């Protein structure tokens, strides 16, 4: 997005890399207290929009659009995105926003409006900043961010992944106090939900791209005629650009509700809500598990993709894209939480991991890429954890380092790091153009 179009940003280079905050108040939507006795929106989704907008004022960003799904609401912001589920919030903000300063208010809102008084799990992550000297508040450096979070959480841990003197990824996370993230602490509620073995794993892939090619950056600058034509509806211009560049085809349009926005004079943001599971895998959701054919598009030896198919689970996920195209600090990010197979497939509606990475990179043609896959692990079995992250690493490498007709240019891998945390595993890799 453009620094010139955002009220809260000063003039000068714009910081594209986002601060990503994710906070869970319950392990799943089924654990959320129904304080209204209604089948309508529950938990955090029942909080009035104005309350969230007041919180976002603290962060220094505005709501541009909102789309409502079956399981979550997606807020498109002047600086990135905000996703609200009954039990969980994801706040992703770029520029010089004060992401962490919104956290105390978020905790208050959850207690006062949703009767959720404790934090189940918390995650905060970001790529290394391009212009750290421009940041404000606790975001001036990683040490200050960690100190800020340590004053709120007593069980947090901070990590640096990658080259300290180059591109790296920073993570702060907490673990549940004596509660597994996959087991409800309410026995009566547990009987209403699927067995923990049948729950989908928590899955987030981020593709962070810098040094976009001039050819890829050009469509995100808008001429005076385009701006005048769509000045009353920047969403229309954003959707038009999404179709032109193939963003609408990253996932099947029939499964996607896309909300896009074109900034003046340059920049782009998009949120999408995605249906995934039985329907997206091309088999009958009414048939029994035993009678189904092997999942199309999912390999049953692939732990984290098989987890959501064996019980016939389906749900709603998201992806989000943000683009800052200016030369000197060009940047694009893609994030998605739909579980994808690391095994190559040509049949399913949902792309496999290798196909997804290649589709995204081809749109933006970056000079440098950081890819991370953060997945939950049901236990600490090193064999399972290694197979999941190693499968992802192989998919990253296959997508980016081979000279193929469907990749604009090949890359070389400059970093490969696998990490095991408490209940989560990370596959991290960085690439540069050959």
N, C-alpha and C positions, 0 to 999 in steps of 0.2 A: 504494500500500500504506500501511498505517497505521504511524506512528511508535511507537504504543503497543504494537505486537505484536512488535517486533523487539528482540532482546536487546542488540544492539550500539549501538542508537540512544539518545541522550539524549532527555529530554522536551523538548517545544517543537515548533516548525514542522518539517515534514519536507521535505527537498530532493528533489523528484521528478526533475528533469533528471539524466540519467545520464551517467556517464563511460564512453566506449566505446573499448575497446582491441581491435585486430585485428592479429594477428601471423601472417605466412606464413613457414614454414621451407623450403618448396619451391614452385615455380610451380603444381604440380598434384598430385593424389593419385598419378598414374602415376610421379612422380619420387621418391616416398618409398621409402627403402631397406627391403626386406623382411628384417629381421634374424631373424625367426623361421622363415622358409621356409614360411609358412602362408598359406592363402587367407582366413583369418579376419581380424579387425580388424588394420589396419596402422597404423604410425606413432603419432601422438598418441592415436588411439582405443584402442591396445593398452596405454596407461598405466593401471595400476590406479586404480580410483575413489578409494581412500584417499589416494593421492598427490595427486590433484587437490583433495580435501577439505582436506588439510594446507596446500596452497597457498592455498586460499580462506580458511583461518583467518587468514593474514597480511592478506588483503584485508578481513577482518571481515565475512564473510557465510557462510551455511550452505546446504547442498543440501537442498531440499525433495522434489523428484521428479526422475526421469530417464526420458526416453523414447529408445529406440534405433531409428535408421533404417537404411537400407541404406548411406548414405554419411556420416552424421554422427550424433552423440549430442547431445541437448538437455537441459541441466541447468537446472531451475527453481530459482532461488535465493531466499533470504530477502530479498535486495535485487537483483532483476532476473534476469539470465540468463547462461548460459555454454554456448557451442556448440563442440563438438570434432569436427573433421574430421581425416583422416589427416595433412594437410599444414598445417592452419591452425587457429587458435583465435580465438574472439570472446568477450570478457569485457565484459559490460555491467552496471554496478552504480550504484545510486542512493544517496541519503542521504549519510552521512559516511564511506562506505567508502573504503578506501585502495587503490584500483584499481591505481595505478602501482607500489605497493610489492610487488605480486605478480609484476611483470615479471621481475626477476632470477631468481626461482625458476622461472618458466615456462621461461626460456632454459636453466636447468640441467636441468630435467626433460626437455626435448626432446633434449638432448645425451645424458643418462644412460640414458633409457628408449627413445628412438626413433632414436638414432644420427644426429640432425640437429644439426649443430654451428654452423650459421650462420643468420642471419635473412635471408630473401629480401626481404620487404617488411614495413613496420610502419606502422600508422595509429593515431592516438589523436585522438578528437574529443569535443566536448561542446557543449551549449548554454550560454549564460551562466547562472550560478547565480542562484537567487532569494535565497539567504542565504549569500553567500560567506564571511561572518565565522564561520560554523559549521563550515567545512571544516577538515580536519586534514592534517598532513604536507605533502607537496608540492602538495596540492590547494588550499592557501590562496589562491593566485592563479595566473594563467596563466604569469607569468614564472617562478615556481618550478617549475611543471610542465615547462616547456620546458628549464630548466636541468637538471632531473633526467634528462630524456630525452637531452639533449646529452651527458651523461656516459656514456651507454650506446651511443648511435649517433653515428657521425662524419659521416653524410651526411644528417642530418635538416633539415627546413625547417618553420617554424611560420607559420600564417596566421590572420588574423581576418577573418571575412566578415560583413558587416552593420554595423549602427549600434553604435559603441562605447558610446554613452550610451543604448542600448536593447537589444532582443533581438538577439543576434548568435551566430554559430557559430564555434567555435575548432577548428583542425585542425593536427595535427603528422603529418608523413609522411616516410618515407624512400624512396629509389629503389634498385633493385638495382645492385650494383656490376658493371657491364659484362655483366649478364645481363638479357635481356628477360623480362618476366613471363609471356610466352606461348610461350617457346621453352625446351625442356628443355636443361640443360647436359650431359646424358648422351645421346650420339648413339644408342646401342643402345636406350635407353628411348624415345627420340623416335619410333623406328620402330614402337613398340607403341601409340602414342597417335594421336589424330586430328591432322591438319594444323592448324597454328595458325589458319588461316582458318576452320576448322570448329569451333573451340572457342567455347563461350559466353563472352560478355563478363562481366566482374565488374560487378555491378549491385546497388546498395543504395539503397532509398528509406526516408527517415525522415519521419514526420509527428509533430511535437512540438506539443502543444496545452496551453494554459493557460486559466485562468478558465472552467472547465467550467460549463455551465448547471446550476442547482439540480435541474432535472428529470433531466438526464443523470447527475448525481452521485449522486442518491438511491439507485439500485439497488445502489451499491457500499458502502452502509452496511447492516449486517446486524442484524436485531432479535434479542432474546434467544432467541426461539423458534427462529429460523433457526440461530443459533449453537449452541443446545443440540442441535437435531436433527442438525446436521452436524459437531459438535465432534470426533467421532472420524474424520471424513473431510472436511477442508476442500476436497479436490479435487472431491468430489461436488457441493458447493455452488458451486464455481467453474464446473464444467461446466454445471450447471443454469442459472446466470446467463448463461453464454456462449450457450446456446440461446435464452434469453428475450430477450436484447438483439440477437440477430442476428450475434454475433461468429462463430458457426459457419458463417455463410453468406457471410462476406467472400470466402472461396474455397470451391469445391465441397467439401462434406463427404466425398465419395467419394475425393477426392485428399488429404485432410488427416488427420493424426494430431495431435489437440489434447490438450494437457496444461494444465489451468487450476487456479488456487488462489485461494481466498477467505480474506483475512486478517481477524482479529478485532481490533477491532470494525468495521474498514473497510479497503478496499483490495483490489486484484485484480492477479494476474499470469497470463500465459499464454505458453506456447511452442507452436508448431505446426511439424511437418515436412510438407512439401508435395512431391508428385510433380508434375513438370512436363515438358513436351516433347510428343512425338508423341501420347501418350494424351490429355493434357489439351487438345490442340488439335484433337481429333476426327477424326484420320485414321489410317489403318492404318500402324503402325510397321514392318510387314513389307514394305510396298510400296517400290519404288525411289524415289529422289528425283525421277527424271524423270517417273514415272507419277503422282505425287501431284498433287492439285489445289492451287491456291494455299492457303496456310496459313489455316485458319479462325481468326479472332481475332488474326492477325498480319499486318501490312502489309509486303510485301517491300521497300518503300522505306524502312522503318524499320530503320536499321542494327543497333541493339542488340537488337531482338527477332528480326530475321531471322537473326542470327548463330547462334542455337541451333537453328533449324529446317531450314536448308538441307542439313545433313548428317544429319538424322534424330536429332539428339542429344536425349537426355532425361536427367533427373537428379532430384536432391532438393534442395530449398531449405528456407527457414524463414521464419516470421514470429514476432514477439514483441510482446506488449502489456503495458504496466504502467500502473496507475492509482492515483493518490493523490487521493482525492475531497474532502478537507477544505477548507472555505471559507477563503479567504485565501491558500492555496497549492495550489489544485487543479491537477492536471496529469495528462495521459495521453500516452503515447508509443506509436507503432506503427513497427515496422521490418521490412523484408522484402527478401530478396535474389533473389526469382524475377524473371527478366527479363519485363517487361511492355511491350506496345506503347503508344506515345503516340498511335496512330491509333484513332479511335473504332470499336468493333466491337460487334455484338450477337449474335454467333454462337458464339464460342469459350467453352469452359468456364472458362478463366482470364480474369479481368477485364482490360480495358485500364486504362491508368494513370488516366485521368479517372474511370472508374467506381470504381476502388479508392479514390481520394482521397475521393470523395463518400460512399462507404459508410462509411469510417472516421470522417469528420467528422460524419456524421449520428448516429452512435452517441454521440459525446461532446459535441457541440454547444459547442465552445469559443468563447471570446471572441477569442482570438488564436491564430494558427497559424504555425509555421515548417515549410516543406517543403523537403527537400533530396534531390536525386538525384545519386548519386556513381557514375559509370560509367567503366570502363576504355576507353581508346582504343588501337587497334592501332598507330596511328602518330600523328604530330603534324599531320595534314592539317587545317588550320583549317576547311575546308568541312565535313568530316565531323563534327568536334567541334561546330561551330555547329549543324548540323542536328539532332544528337542532343539537345543541351541546349535548343535552341529548341523542338523538338517537345515536350519535357517541360514547358517554361514555358507553352506554349499549352494543354497538358492541365491544368496546375494552375489556370490562369486560367479555363478553360472549366468546370472542376469547381466553382469556388468563387465566381465573381463574377456569375453569371447567375441571375436569379430563375426557378427551375424548381420543378415540383411535387415532385421527388425530392431537393431540398436544403432543410434546415430553415429557413435564413435565408441571404441573400447576404452576401458579404464584399467589402471593397475591398483591393486589393493595395497594400502599403506599401513593399515592397522587391522588386527583381528583380536578381539578380546571376548572371552566368555566369563561370566561372573555368576556365582551362586549366592543369593541372599536368603534371608529367612522367609521361605514360602514363595520366592520369586527367582527367576533365572533370566539372565540378560545375554543376548548376542549383540555385539557391537562391532562395527567395521567401518573403515573409512577408505575412500577411493579418490584417485586423481586421474585426470585425462592422461593418456599415454602421449 
